[in-house]
Amino acid sequence: MLRRTFGPKRVKIREEYIKPNNEELIDLYSPPNIVRVIKERRIRWAAHVARMRKIRDVYRVCCGNLRE
């Protein structure tokens, strides 16, 4: 069923289609690594905070500058 769902992939060099092997299908279908997902979301949140104005409370807490 996975082969039908994901279908064949095209190889540009030879201009032909090949069926994905079992390891490739498992990589496509397997659930995401939870540790990697959490790290990506932390980095995304840090970038969001870095773009905030300096008077925002969240920015001040993350930068350790609480007195301003």
N, C-alpha and C positions, 0 to 999 in steps of 0.2 A: 504494500500500500504506500509506503514511503517513496518508493521509486516512482510511482505514478504521481504522487503529490508534488514532489520536487522536480520531476522530469529529468530529461537528459541535459547535460551542459555542453555548450559549444566550445570547441577548441579553436581559437582564432588562427593559430599557426597553420593547421591542416584543413581548416574550414570544414570540420565534421563534428558530429554530435557523439558524445560517449555517455554511457550510463555511469552514474556515481557508484563507487564501491561501498561496501558496508561501513567502513570507518568514516567516510565522508557523510553518509546518511546519519550515523550516530552523532557526529559533531553538529549537524544541522538540527537534529530533533531533540538532542539532550537539553535538559533544563539549564538555565544559566548558573554559573558559579556564584553563589551568594556572596562570598567574600569580595569578588571582583565588582559585583553590583554595588555593594555598600561603599567600596572605595571610590568608585566612579561618582556616586551620588554625593559623597563628602567633598570631592574635588569640585563638583558642579556648585555645591552650596558655598564653598570657599570663594569661588570666582564671583558668585552672586553678591556675597558680602563685600568683596573687594571693590565692586562697582558702586556700592552705596555711598551716600554722602557721609561726611565725617561727623555730622551731628546726630546721626541715627544711633540708638542705643545698642543695637546688635553689632554694628561696626565697632563701637567703642569697647564693648565687652570682648570681642574677638581680638582686638588689638591691645587690650590691657590698659586702655587710657580712659578710666572711669571719671576723672575729675572734671573734665571739660563740660 
